Amino acid sequence: MTGKRHWTLISTHGAVLLEVARDPDLPVREIAGRVGLTDRHAYRMLADLCEEGYLVRERVGSRNHYRVDPNRRLRHPTIADHRVGELLVALAAPAADG
């Protein structure tokens, strides 16, 4: 087997959403660093999430504050009956011992 392919179960959009849920006042540069994106790519992910209603951007002084809409449905058809809040609760819970 030559070289492992790199992939994750959570998309970059999902990872950005999780970081915002953890700290709604994080600067974009910090979000980008935590998720492993460029600042520009993180801005694009935040804009997409705002455009689709998953995040609400509010200006507080010279900074942005983001609020997650926990009632927004997940996008993939196989899980569209679940809401963002459920995902956030599940990923915030301690890992089950195996």
C-alpha contacts under 8 A as a table, 3 or more apart, distances in Angstrom:
res1	aa1	res2	aa2	distance
1	M	4	K	7.90
8	T	11	S	6.77
10	I	13	H	7.95
10	I	14	G	5.68
10	I	15	A	6.33
11	S	14	G	5.03
11	S	15	A	6.20
12	T	15	A	4.94
12	T	16	V	6.08
12	T	35	V	7.26
12	T	45	M	7.50
13	H	16	V	5.21
13	H	17	L	6.18
13	H	45	M	5.63
13	H	46	L	7.81
13	H	49	L	7.34
14	G	17	L	5.02
14	G	18	L	6.19
15	A	18	L	5.09
15	A	19	E	6.31
15	A	35	V	6.36
16	V	19	E	5.16
16	V	20	V	6.26
16	V	31	I	6.71
16	V	32	A	7.95
16	V	35	V	6.67
16	V	42	A	7.36
16	V	45	M	7.03
16	V	46	L	7.27
17	L	20	V	5.17
17	L	21	A	6.15
17	L	46	L	7.95
17	L	49	L	7.69
17	L	55	L	7.92
17	L	68	V	7.64
18	L	21	A	4.99
18	L	22	R	6.21
18	L	88	L	6.95
19	E	22	R	5.06
19	E	23	D	6.26
19	E	24	P	7.80
19	E	31	I	6.47
19	E	34	R	7.81
19	E	35	V	7.99
20	V	23	D	5.08
20	V	24	P	4.69
20	V	25	D	7.48
20	V	26	L	6.98
20	V	31	I	7.62
20	V	66	Y	6.78
20	V	67	R	7.72
20	V	68	V	7.51
21	A	24	P	5.89
21	A	67	R	7.50
21	A	68	V	6.33
21	A	88	L	7.62
23	D	26	L	5.75
24	P	65	H	5.65
24	P	66	Y	4.99
24	P	67	R	6.33
25	D	63	R	7.93
25	D	64	N	6.80
25	D	65	H	4.99
25	D	66	Y	6.69
26	L	30	E	6.21
26	L	31	I	6.45
26	L	65	H	7.83
27	P	30	E	5.36
27	P	31	I	6.48
27	P	63	R	7.69
27	P	64	N	7.65
28	V	31	I	5.01
28	V	32	A	6.02
28	V	39	D	6.42
28	V	42	A	6.58
28	V	43	Y	6.77
29	R	32	A	5.09
29	R	33	G	6.20
29	R	38	T	7.96
29	R	39	D	5.48
29	R	42	A	7.90
30	E	33	G	5.05
30	E	34	R	6.18
31	I	34	R	5.24
31	I	35	V	6.18
31	I	42	A	7.00
32	A	35	V	5.30
32	A	36	G	5.73
32	A	37	L	4.67
32	A	38	T	5.73
32	A	39	D	5.44
32	A	41	H	7.65
32	A	42	A	5.32
33	G	36	G	5.10
33	G	37	L	6.23
33	G	38	T	7.47
34	R	37	L	7.91
37	L	40	R	7.99
37	L	41	H	5.98
37	L	42	A	6.11
38	T	41	H	5.19
38	T	42	A	6.27
39	D	42	A	5.09
39	D	43	Y	6.19
40	R	43	Y	5.11
40	R	44	R	6.35
41	H	44	R	5.02
41	H	45	M	6.29
42	A	45	M	5.05
42	A	46	L	6.16
43	Y	46	L	5.13
43	Y	47	A	6.08
44	R	47	A	5.04
44	R	48	D	6.14
45	M	48	D	5.10
45	M	49	L	6.19
46	L	49	L	5.10
46	L	50	C	6.10
46	L	55	L	7.71
47	A	50	C	5.10
47	A	51	E	5.95
48	D	51	E	5.03
48	D	52	E	6.24
49	L	52	E	5.32
49	L	53	G	6.23
49	L	54	Y	5.12
49	L	55	L	5.55
50	C	53	G	5.07
50	C	54	Y	5.79
50	C	55	L	4.57
50	C	56	V	5.65
50	C	57	R	6.83
51	E	54	Y	7.76
51	E	55	L	7.96
52	E	55	L	7.78
53	G	56	V	6.69
53	G	69	D	7.18
53	G	72	R	7.37
54	Y	68	V	5.86
54	Y	69	D	5.34
54	Y	70	P	7.76
54	Y	72	R	6.18
55	L	66	Y	6.19
55	L	67	R	5.44
55	L	68	V	4.61
55	L	69	D	5.96
56	V	66	Y	5.53
56	V	67	R	5.08
56	V	68	V	6.51
56	V	69	D	7.45
57	R	64	N	6.42
57	R	65	H	5.85
57	R	66	Y	4.64
57	R	67	R	6.58
58	E	64	N	5.69
58	E	65	H	5.12
58	E	66	Y	6.15
58	E	67	R	7.92
59	R	62	S	6.97
59	R	63	R	5.90
59	R	64	N	4.67
59	R	65	H	6.09
60	V	63	R	5.36
60	V	64	N	5.82
60	V	65	H	6.36
61	G	64	N	7.95
69	D	72	R	5.77
69	D	84	V	7.33
69	D	85	G	7.69
70	P	83	R	6.51
70	P	84	V	4.89
70	P	85	G	4.05
70	P	86	E	7.68
71	N	83	R	5.50
71	N	84	V	6.16
71	N	85	G	6.27
72	R	83	R	5.47
72	R	84	V	5.66
72	R	85	G	7.84
73	R	80	A	5.70
73	R	81	D	6.63
73	R	82	H	5.76
73	R	83	R	4.27
73	R	84	V	6.05
74	L	79	I	6.27
74	L	80	A	4.85
74	L	81	D	7.28
74	L	82	H	5.95
74	L	83	R	5.55
74	L	84	V	6.04
75	R	79	I	7.24
75	R	80	A	5.58
76	H	79	I	5.61
76	H	80	A	5.69
77	P	80	A	5.03
78	T	81	D	7.86
79	I	82	H	5.67
80	A	83	R	7.42
82	H	86	E	6.80
83	R	86	E	5.51
83	R	87	L	6.93
84	V	87	L	5.19
84	V	88	L	6.32
85	G	88	L	5.07
85	G	89	V	6.14
86	E	89	V	5.17
86	E	90	A	6.11
87	L	90	A	5.11
87	L	91	L	6.13
88	L	91	L	5.27
88	L	92	A	6.01
89	V	92	A	5.13
89	V	93	A	6.25
90	A	93	A	5.38
91	L	94	P	7.85
